[in-house]
Amino acid sequence: MNIQFEAPDKVNGLMTITLESADYQPEVEKTLKDYRKRANIPGFRPGQAPMGMIKRQFGTSVKVDVVNKMLGEKLYGYVQDNKIQMLGEPLPSEQQEQLDFEGDKPLVFKFDIAVAPEFKAELTEKDKIDFYDIKVEDKLVDQQVEMYQSRAGQYEKAETFDPEQRDMLKGDLRELDAKGNVKEGGIEVSEAMLMPQYMKADDQKKLFNGCKLGDVITWNPRKAYPESDIELSSLLKIEKDQVSEHTGDFTYQITEISRFVKAPVDQTLFDQTFGEGAVKDEKEFRQKIADQISLQFQSDSDYKFLLDVRAYMEKKVGKLEFPEAILKRVMLSKNQDKGADFVEKNFDASIKELAWHLIKEQLVEAQGIKVDNDDLKAVAKEAAHAQFAQYGMSNVPDEYLENYANDMLKKKENIDGIVDRAVDTKLTAALKSVVKLNKKAVTMEEFQKLLNN
């Protein structure tokens, strides 16, 4: 056996593996003997068929299987032993000659290999990178308090409809004919629910301003919801394809007005939000919310910091040279259903991501970063907590977060993303203690503009 590797430009590699008959034939013979023991060939008892017949029937296919297995082992073994940083999978070379598996001549295999460019990526205390501290302003706490109040709010009975409130109406609908009389055989719906503030047409919306219990409003549902057949069919209790048959006026007699009232800022709200007894007064409540926001902002600041590290390192390392022809073939082999146009369209973006991946690998190795099961569990629990928080559930018991995290980790499709987040978290923490942080205090609005730039 002979293995040769050439990469004259350091990124376009050609590996040539020459297998002699003596390299693979012993394994072929052993495999054929095993075939003979198990083969059921008409006219012969199991295991008694002539070896010549076994070789004629199975010899070539067995040889191909043995050679392919040996090729894979030797190729990847050579790459590992010689510390070749291979990008993607090896591809059959365009220099590959026709192979003859029938004879005993040496088999020569050639593979094109994309090799990562050589470069050095490092950060020290001499490197200065921006870090943004986001201020927790009172208005942000106010908004969060109002959000908790709204989530804990409820509807109460009212006497007059107020368009500025989240009032809801309940009433009886009756279809009118062209003369303005109740239409014989027309649509009648009892206890129909309406929220006029969501009507599209202002002239129809205004008809309900200041209305009271018992009032009868003449209005046109089609004009109120000009583009929503689904909403009309639900309101009028008819099929969607019947909506076009009912474009005239209706009366609506109001039987009930409900007004949404936000929950008061009291002990009940404190307990609902953070758990019973966790907060004693409004000052503690606001501080607890401020702490929550600050914790979220810390995560946002870290995310922005890593983005800035990436931009800084890409500039510091400079443009990297990649074996583009081979990488395009690799990309095409993984996206055969999408074709060459897809590869061309997305290649530059893929190369940019690949360059950052290689840079980050060096940074991770330099900081000695490794992730274990505890790190993955912490990331999964953080993701679970964030999901519950979206629904206003900020005091979820740890056992529920634990179970949710365990379920996430059981799904293979989640693992790569969780590992990446765990690595990013540890890398961010490590780099913040390595580089010089150029700290800047910003408002949330200013921070959002920075993210969008």
Disulfide bonds with the S-S distance in Angstrom:
none
